[in-house]
C-alpha cells in the first residue's frame, strides 16, 4: 500500500505543519503589534482628553472668579447708589454743582 511513501508523507506533513505554525505565529505577532499601537493611540487620546479637562476646569474657575468679582462690584454699586440717595449726599451735591458752574463761568470770562 503506502510502505515507502508513508514516511515521506509524514515528513511533508511535519514541514507543512511547521510552515502553518510559522504563519500563525507571524499573524499573532502582527495582531500584538496592532493591539500595542491601539493602546498607545488610546493613551495619547486619554492624555489629550485629560489636558482638555484640566483646561476646562481652569476656565471654569476663572469664570467663577470673574463672576464673584462682578457680584462684588454690583454690591458696591448698590451701596454707592444707596449712599448717594441719602439726604446728606444730595445736600453735598448742590454745592459741587454750584462750584462746577462757577468754574465754567470763570473760564468763559477768562477766555474772552
MDAnalysis code that builds the backbone (N, CA, C; Angstrom):
import MDAnalysis as mda
import numpy as np

u = mda.Universe.empty(336, n_residues=112, atom_resindex=np.repeat(np.arange(112), 3), trajectory=True)
u.add_TopologyAttr("name", ["N", "CA", "C"] * 112)
u.add_TopologyAttr("resid", np.arange(1, 113))
u.add_TopologyAttr("resname", ["UNK", "UNK", "UNK", "UNK", "UNK", "UNK", "UNK", "UNK", "UNK", "UNK", "UNK", "UNK", "UNK", "UNK", "UNK", "UNK", "UNK", "UNK", "UNK", "UNK", "UNK", "UNK", "UNK", "UNK", "UNK", "UNK", "UNK", "UNK", "UNK", "UNK", "UNK", "UNK", "UNK", "UNK", "UNK", "UNK", "UNK", "UNK", "UNK", "UNK", "UNK", "UNK", "UNK", "UNK", "UNK", "UNK", "UNK", "UNK", "UNK", "UNK", "UNK", "UNK", "UNK", "UNK", "UNK", "UNK", "UNK", "UNK", "UNK", "UNK", "UNK", "UNK", "UNK", "UNK", "UNK", "UNK", "UNK", "UNK", "UNK", "UNK", "UNK", "UNK", "UNK", "UNK", "UNK", "UNK", "UNK", "UNK", "UNK", "UNK", "UNK", "UNK", "UNK", "UNK", "UNK", "UNK", "UNK", "UNK", "UNK", "UNK", "UNK", "UNK", "UNK", "UNK", "UNK", "UNK", "UNK", "UNK", "UNK", "UNK", "UNK", "UNK", "UNK", "UNK", "UNK", "UNK", "UNK", "UNK", "UNK", "UNK", "UNK", "UNK"])
u.atoms.positions = np.array([
    [0.802, -1.175, 0.000],
    [0.000, 0.000, 0.000],
    [0.860, 1.261, 0.000],
    [1.167, 1.784, 1.159],
    [1.907, 3.027, 1.169],
    [3.224, 2.846, 1.887],
    [3.873, 1.763, 1.817],
    [5.077, 1.397, 2.533],
    [6.127, 2.474, 2.560],
    [6.788, 2.796, 1.410],
    [7.866, 3.757, 1.374],
    [7.373, 5.181, 1.391],
    [6.190, 5.416, 0.882],
    [5.661, 6.765, 0.788],
    [5.139, 7.277, 2.112],
    [4.917, 6.417, 3.057],
    [4.320, 6.799, 4.322],
    [5.252, 7.703, 5.121],
    [6.535, 7.420, 5.220],
    [7.450, 8.282, 5.969],
    [7.635, 9.616, 5.246],
    [7.576, 9.574, 3.889],
    [7.665, 10.804, 3.134],
    [6.439, 11.689, 3.388],
    [5.257, 11.087, 3.466],
    [4.026, 11.834, 3.765],
    [4.107, 12.449, 5.164],
    [4.685, 11.709, 6.112],
    [4.812, 12.230, 7.466],
    [5.775, 13.415, 7.483],
    [6.871, 13.309, 6.714],
    [7.843, 14.385, 6.657],
    [7.223, 15.645, 6.051],
    [6.471, 15.485, 4.964],
    [5.825, 16.628, 4.316],
    [4.788, 17.239, 5.254],
    [4.026, 16.406, 5.899],
    [3.011, 16.951, 6.786],
    [3.663, 17.650, 7.980],
    [4.811, 17.207, 8.452],
    [5.512, 17.882, 9.540],
    [6.034, 19.240, 9.050],
    [6.566, 19.251, 7.822],
    [7.026, 20.516, 7.258],
    [5.854, 21.462, 7.022],
    [4.749, 20.930, 6.537],
    [3.558, 21.753, 6.302],
    [3.027, 22.287, 7.633],
    [3.051, 21.414, 8.628],
    [2.592, 21.831, 9.954],
    [3.499, 22.936, 10.499],
    [4.804, 22.793, 10.341],
    [5.750, 23.803, 10.801],
    [5.542, 25.126, 10.047],
    [5.329, 25.040, 8.747],
    [5.081, 26.234, 7.945],
    [3.777, 26.925, 8.379],
    [2.736, 26.114, 8.606],
    [1.452, 26.667, 9.044],
    [1.592, 27.328, 10.413],
    [2.344, 26.721, 11.330],
    [2.562, 27.299, 12.651],
    [3.380, 28.596, 12.559],
    [4.353, 28.647, 11.663],
    [5.154, 29.856, 11.481],
    [4.270, 30.995, 10.965],
    [3.370, 30.665, 10.024],
    [2.435, 31.688, 9.539],
    [1.508, 32.155, 10.649],
    [1.068, 31.220, 11.466],
    [0.176, 31.574, 12.582],
    [0.904, 32.469, 13.591],
    [2.173, 32.154, 13.891],
    [2.973, 32.969, 14.803],
    [3.137, 34.379, 14.235],
    [3.425, 34.469, 12.947],
    [3.591, 35.774, 12.312],
    [2.282, 36.572, 12.379],
    [1.157, 35.890, 12.164],
    [-0.145, 36.572, 12.231],
    [-0.418, 37.050, 13.658],
    [-0.096, 36.221, 14.642],
    [-0.295, 36.626, 16.037],
    [0.614, 37.785, 16.413],
    [1.857, 37.786, 15.919],
    [2.765, 38.900, 16.185],
    [2.229, 40.199, 15.590],
    [1.659, 40.102, 14.368],
    [1.058, 41.297, 13.765],
    [-0.136, 41.788, 14.590],
    [-0.940, 40.859, 15.103],
    [-2.078, 41.247, 15.940],
    [-1.610, 41.932, 17.219],
    [-0.529, 41.397, 17.816],
    [0.005, 42.010, 19.036],
    [0.506, 43.422, 18.724],
    [1.216, 43.590, 17.616],
    [1.702, 44.914, 17.230],
    [0.542, 45.880, 16.993],
    [-0.515, 45.390, 16.363],
    [-1.702, 46.218, 16.130],
    [-2.334, 46.633, 17.449],
    [-2.453, 45.682, 18.377],
    [-3.041, 45.990, 19.693],
    [-2.176, 46.990, 20.467],
    [-0.860, 46.830, 20.379],
    [0.047, 47.777, 21.060],
    [-0.152, 49.177, 20.482],
    [-0.249, 49.278, 19.155],
    [-0.468, 50.579, 18.514],
    [-1.815, 51.167, 18.951],
    [-2.843, 50.307, 19.065],
    [-4.150, 50.797, 19.517],
    [-4.083, 51.312, 20.947],
    [-3.383, 50.592, 21.811],
    [-3.253, 51.012, 23.208],
    [-2.500, 52.341, 23.284],
    [-1.414, 52.473, 22.521],
    [-0.654, 53.727, 22.522],
    [-1.506, 54.879, 22.017],
    [-2.318, 54.634, 20.980],
    [-3.211, 55.676, 20.466],
    [-4.237, 56.060, 21.530],
    [-4.801, 55.066, 22.211],
    [-5.775, 55.364, 23.271],
    [-5.127, 56.125, 24.426],
    [-3.884, 55.804, 24.741],
    [-3.185, 56.536, 25.803],
    [-2.971, 57.995, 25.405],
    [-2.597, 58.226, 24.132],
    [-2.430, 59.599, 23.652],
    [-3.754, 60.355, 23.701],
    [-4.828, 59.690, 23.258],
    [-6.142, 60.332, 23.274],
    [-6.595, 60.627, 24.695],
    [-6.302, 59.709, 25.618],
    [-6.651, 59.927, 27.022],
    [-5.882, 61.117, 27.585],
    [-4.594, 61.193, 27.293],
    [-3.789, 62.319, 27.772],
    [-4.328, 63.632, 27.199],
    [-4.706, 63.628, 25.920],
    [-5.267, 64.828, 25.300],
    [-6.587, 65.203, 25.974],
    [-7.427, 64.219, 26.244],
    [-8.709, 64.483, 26.904],
    [-8.492, 65.013, 28.318],
    [-7.518, 64.448, 29.030],
    [-7.234, 64.927, 30.393],
    [-6.734, 66.371, 30.361],
    [-5.892, 66.705, 29.387],
    [-5.421, 68.091, 29.253],
    [-6.585, 69.029, 28.954],
    [-7.485, 68.588, 28.085],
    [-8.673, 69.388, 27.789],
    [-9.545, 69.571, 29.013],
    [-9.677, 68.515, 29.794],
    [-10.483, 68.587, 31.018],
    [-9.851, 69.577, 31.998],
    [-8.523, 69.500, 32.156],
    [-7.841, 70.438, 33.059],
    [-8.027, 71.880, 32.591],
    [-7.897, 72.101, 31.292],
    [-8.076, 73.450, 30.748],
    [-9.502, 73.937, 30.987],
    [-10.476, 73.045, 30.819],
    [-11.876, 73.421, 31.061],
    [-12.099, 73.741, 32.534],
    [-11.482, 72.976, 33.416],
    [-11.608, 73.241, 34.855],
    [-10.995, 74.592, 35.208],
    [-9.836, 74.892, 34.632],
    [-9.193, 76.182, 34.889],
    [-10.054, 77.327, 34.360],
    [-10.633, 77.141, 33.173],
    [-11.502, 78.173, 32.596],
    [-12.743, 78.366, 33.461],
    [-13.286, 77.259, 33.978],
    [-14.460, 77.351, 34.840],
    [-14.110, 78.100, 36.114],
    [-12.955, 77.813, 36.688],
    [-12.517, 78.517, 37.895],
    [-12.336, 79.999, 37.643],
    [-11.726, 80.326, 36.500],
    [-11.538, 81.737, 36.156],
    [-12.887, 82.421, 35.954],
    [-13.810, 81.720, 35.330],
    [-15.149, 82.282, 35.109],
    [-15.858, 82.515, 36.444],
    [-15.699, 81.569, 37.356],
    [-16.316, 81.737, 38.675],
    [-15.701, 82.919, 39.418],
    [-14.378, 83.091, 39.283],
    [-13.729, 84.233, 39.932],
    [-14.222, 85.550, 39.332],
    [-14.357, 85.586, 38.000],
    [-14.866, 86.804, 37.354],
    [-16.302, 87.082, 37.791],
    [-17.100, 86.021, 37.920],
    [-18.487, 86.206, 38.357],
    [-18.519, 86.733, 39.786],
    [-17.639, 86.214, 40.646],
    [-17.583, 86.703, 42.027],
    [-17.138, 88.165, 42.058],
    [-16.155, 88.516, 41.228],
    [-15.711, 89.912, 41.153],
    [-16.848, 90.819, 40.675],
    [-17.584, 90.355, 39.675],
    [-18.699, 91.145, 39.151],
    [-19.788, 91.298, 40.216],
    [-20.047, 90.221, 40.971],
    [-21.038, 90.307, 42.053],
    [-20.596, 91.319, 43.104],
    [-19.311, 91.308, 43.422],
    [-18.778, 92.278, 44.392],
    [-18.924, 93.697, 43.887],
    [-18.630, 93.904, 42.603],
    [-18.752, 95.242, 42.013],
    [-20.211, 95.688, 42.011],
    [-21.124, 94.756, 41.686],
    [-22.546, 95.103, 41.712],
    [-22.988, 95.460, 43.129],
    [-22.493, 94.726, 44.104],
    [-22.823, 95.026, 45.502],
    [-22.337, 96.412, 45.906],
    [-21.110, 96.736, 45.497],
    [-20.575, 98.066, 45.815],
    [-21.358, 99.159, 45.097],
    [-21.788, 98.885, 43.864],
    [-22.583, 99.865, 43.121],
    [-23.921, 100.108, 43.820],
    [-24.524, 99.035, 44.325],
    [-25.792, 99.182, 45.051],
    [-25.567, 100.013, 46.312],
    [-24.474, 99.721, 47.028],
    [-24.162, 100.503, 48.232],
    [-23.934, 101.979, 47.874],
    [-23.205, 102.223, 46.775],
    [-22.921, 103.597, 46.346],
    [-24.222, 104.314, 45.990],
    [-25.097, 103.620, 45.244],
    [-26.380, 104.224, 44.882],
    [-27.201, 104.541, 46.130],
    [-27.187, 103.627, 47.100],
    [-27.929, 103.880, 48.339],
    [-27.336, 105.067, 49.080],
    [-26.012, 105.154, 49.117],
    [-25.357, 106.271, 49.789],
    [-25.667, 107.588, 49.087],
    [-25.598, 107.581, 47.761],
    [-25.841, 108.814, 47.012],
    [-27.306, 109.243, 47.118],
    [-28.199, 108.349, 47.482],
    [-29.613, 108.682, 47.623],
    [-29.955, 109.297, 48.967],
    [-29.008, 109.324, 49.895],
    [-29.302, 109.884, 51.220],
    [-29.403, 111.401, 51.135],
    [-30.053, 111.995, 52.104],
    [-30.246, 113.456, 52.146],
    [-28.902, 114.175, 52.209],
    [-27.981, 113.637, 53.013],
    [-26.679, 114.291, 53.180],
    [-25.932, 114.364, 51.854],
    [-25.917, 113.289, 51.113],
    [-25.179, 113.278, 49.845],
    [-25.848, 114.184, 48.824],
    [-27.192, 114.222, 48.854],
    [-27.873, 115.138, 47.932],
    [-27.534, 116.586, 48.283],
    [-27.435, 116.849, 49.594],
    [-27.084, 118.209, 50.038],
    [-25.657, 118.551, 49.645],
    [-24.758, 117.563, 49.661],
    [-23.370, 117.829, 49.272],
    [-23.238, 118.044, 47.762],
    [-24.119, 117.438, 46.997],
    [-24.030, 117.569, 45.548],
    [-24.387, 118.979, 45.086],
    [-25.270, 119.652, 45.813],
    [-25.693, 121.001, 45.400],
    [-24.508, 121.958, 45.369],
    [-23.708, 122.090, 46.449],
    [-22.545, 122.992, 46.364],
    [-21.559, 122.575, 45.280],
    [-21.393, 121.280, 45.050],
    [-20.491, 120.824, 43.990],
    [-20.989, 121.306, 42.636],
    [-22.270, 121.237, 42.446],
    [-22.848, 121.694, 41.183],
    [-22.619, 123.190, 41.028],
    [-22.858, 123.952, 42.096],
    [-22.641, 125.399, 42.039],
    [-21.176, 125.707, 41.740],
    [-20.269, 124.962, 42.403],
    [-18.838, 125.184, 42.191],
    [-18.467, 124.898, 40.735],
    [-18.994, 123.804, 40.180],
    [-18.696, 123.455, 38.785],
    [-19.211, 124.536, 37.844],
    [-20.416, 125.047, 38.124],
    [-20.965, 126.097, 37.277],
    [-20.143, 127.384, 37.401],
    [-19.707, 127.691, 38.607],
    [-18.884, 128.888, 38.813],
    [-17.559, 128.758, 38.081],
    [-16.946, 127.595, 38.101],
    [-15.680, 127.379, 37.378],
    [-15.872, 127.553, 35.886],
    [-16.980, 126.996, 35.354],
    [-17.246, 127.136, 33.912],
    [-17.445, 128.601, 33.549],
    [-18.196, 129.305, 34.391],
    [-18.402, 130.740, 34.134],
    [-17.074, 131.494, 34.197],
    [-16.268, 131.205, 35.170],
    [-14.980, 131.871, 35.313],
    [-14.077, 131.580, 34.121],
    [-14.073, 130.349, 33.639],
    [-13.221, 130.023, 32.489],
    [-13.743, 130.690, 31.229],
    [-15.069, 130.867, 31.097],
    [-15.616, 131.588, 29.953],
    [-15.231, 133.062, 29.993],
    [-15.296, 133.633, 31.192],
    [-14.945, 135.052, 31.357],
    [-13.450, 135.251, 31.072],
    [-12.614, 134.317, 31.543],
    [-11.175, 134.424, 31.370],
    [-10.771, 134.253, 29.907],
    [-11.529, 133.487, 29.141],
    [-11.165, 133.259, 27.742],
    [-11.596, 134.390, 26.834],
    [-12.367, 135.349, 27.323],
    [-12.814, 136.478, 26.492],
    [-11.774, 137.462, 26.273],
])
